Amino acid sequence: MKVLIQRVNRASVTVDESCVGSIEQGILAYIGLGHDDDLQQAKRMIDKIITYRVFENTADPAKLGKLDKNVQQVGGGLLLVSQFTLMAKTDKGRRPDFGGAMPPEAAKVLFEQLVAYAKTQHPNVATGQFGADMQIDSVNDGPLNFLLEV
């Protein structure tokens, strides 16, 4: 499992000209699921995302400018988007190899379980639409981007 997280001022997902998910300040997370990923790993990843400190501490003068707060502490949103292309092998040739991605049917089930767990752990969770052609609109803050793996 690979997840690319981005600290954003706002982000939204549109499918067929209709907004299916949006957040204000928070984390946009692109989630790639591999063949061997399971619900336990998905739960660990959600726990990591919501506790990963990517927001500055503006209250403590001794910590000004330090990445000291997580999305829960700043009351931010979490936008989860399934992104199988993160699992591509790109080390050879000029065309990505998606053989490492979990098959769509299994990935959809695991992604839905991951989202359900996230909603039990964080009050402001939005998603894209699994398997759809999505248009993502985001305003990166920083920019700060991190590739997380479990």
C-alpha positions in Angstrom: 0.0 0.0 0.0 1.3 3.4 -1.0 -0.4 6.7 -0.1 0.6 10.1 -1.4 -0.7 12.7 1.1 -0.8 16.4 0.3 -1.5 19.2 2.8 -4.2 21.3 1.2 -6.1 24.5 1.8 -9.1 22.9 0.0 -9.7 20.0 -2.4 -12.6 18.5 -4.3 -13.5 15.6 -6.5 -15.8 15.9 -9.5 -17.4 13.0 -11.5 -19.6 13.7 -14.5 -19.7 17.4 -13.6 -21.0 16.7 -10.1 -18.9 17.2 -6.9 -18.8 13.9 -5.0 -16.5 15.0 -2.2 -14.8 18.1 -0.9 -12.8 19.4 2.1 -11.4 22.7 3.2 -8.0 22.7 5.0 -6.8 19.2 5.5 -5.2 16.2 3.8 -5.8 14.9 0.3 -4.7 11.3 0.2 -4.2 9.3 -3.0 -4.4 5.6 -2.0 -2.8 2.8 -4.0 -3.6 -0.8 -3.1 -1.3 -3.7 -3.9 -2.0 -7.5 -4.2 -1.0 -8.3 -0.6 -2.7 -5.4 1.2 -5.4 -6.2 3.7 -7.7 -4.5 6.2 -5.2 -4.5 9.0 -2.7 -2.6 6.9 -5.4 -0.2 5.7 -6.3 0.6 9.3 -2.7 1.2 10.2 -2.4 3.5 7.2 -5.4 5.5 8.2 -4.1 5.8 11.8 -0.8 7.0 10.4 -2.4 9.6 8.0 -4.6 11.1 10.7 -1.7 11.4 13.2 1.0 12.4 10.8 2.2 15.9 11.8 2.1 18.0 8.6 0.6 21.2 10.1 2.5 24.0 11.8 2.1 24.8 15.4 1.1 28.4 15.5 0.1 28.5 19.2 3.4 27.7 20.9 6.1 30.4 20.2 8.8 27.8 20.9 7.5 25.6 18.0 6.6 28.2 15.4 7.2 27.0 11.9 7.6 23.3 13.0 5.4 20.6 11.6 3.9 19.7 15.0 0.2 19.2 14.5 -1.9 16.5 12.7 -5.1 16.8 10.8 -7.2 16.0 13.9 -5.5 18.6 16.0 -6.2 21.4 13.4 -9.8 20.2 12.8 -9.0 19.5 9.1 -10.7 17.4 6.5 -9.5 14.1 5.0 -10.2 13.5 1.3 -9.5 9.9 0.3 -9.1 9.0 -3.4 -8.4 5.6 -4.8 -5.3 5.8 -7.1 -4.1 2.4 -8.5 -1.4 4.2 -10.6 0.6 4.6 -7.4 1.4 0.9 -7.6 2.9 1.1 -11.1 6.4 -0.2 -11.7 8.3 2.5 -13.5 11.9 1.3 -13.2 12.1 -0.1 -16.8 10.9 1.1 -20.1 8.7 4.0 -21.0 5.3 2.5 -20.1 4.1 2.0 -16.5 3.4 -1.6 -15.5 0.3 -1.9 -13.3 0.7 -5.5 -12.4 1.4 -4.7 -8.8 -2.1 -3.1 -8.3 -4.8 -5.1 -6.6 -7.5 -6.2 -9.0 -10.4 -3.7 -9.1 -13.1 -5.9 -7.5 -10.9 -6.7 -4.5 -9.6 -3.1 -4.3 -13.1 -1.7 -4.3 -14.0 -3.8 -1.2 -10.8 -2.9 0.6 -11.1 0.8 -0.2 -14.7 0.9 1.1 -13.5 -0.8 4.3 -10.7 1.7 4.6 -13.1 4.6 4.2 -15.5 3.1 6.7 -12.7 2.8 9.3 -11.5 6.3 8.6 -15.0 7.6 9.3 -14.9 6.0 12.7 -11.6 7.6 13.5 -12.0 11.1 12.1 -15.2 13.3 11.9 -14.6 14.9 8.5 -13.9 12.3 5.8 -14.8 12.7 2.1 -14.0 10.5 -0.9 -13.8 10.2 -4.6 -15.8 7.6 -6.5 -13.9 4.3 -6.9 -13.2 3.4 -10.5 -14.6 6.6 -12.0 -12.9 9.2 -14.2 -12.4 11.8 -11.5 -11.4 15.4 -11.8 -9.4 16.6 -8.7 -9.2 20.2 -7.9 -6.9 21.1 -5.0 -4.9 24.0 -3.6 -1.7 22.6 -2.1 -0.5 24.3 1.0 3.3 24.6 1.1 3.4 22.5 -1.0 3.9 19.5 1.4 3.6 16.0 -0.1 4.7 12.8 1.5 4.7 9.2 0.2 3.6 6.9 3.0 4.0 3.1 2.9 3.0 0.3 5.3 
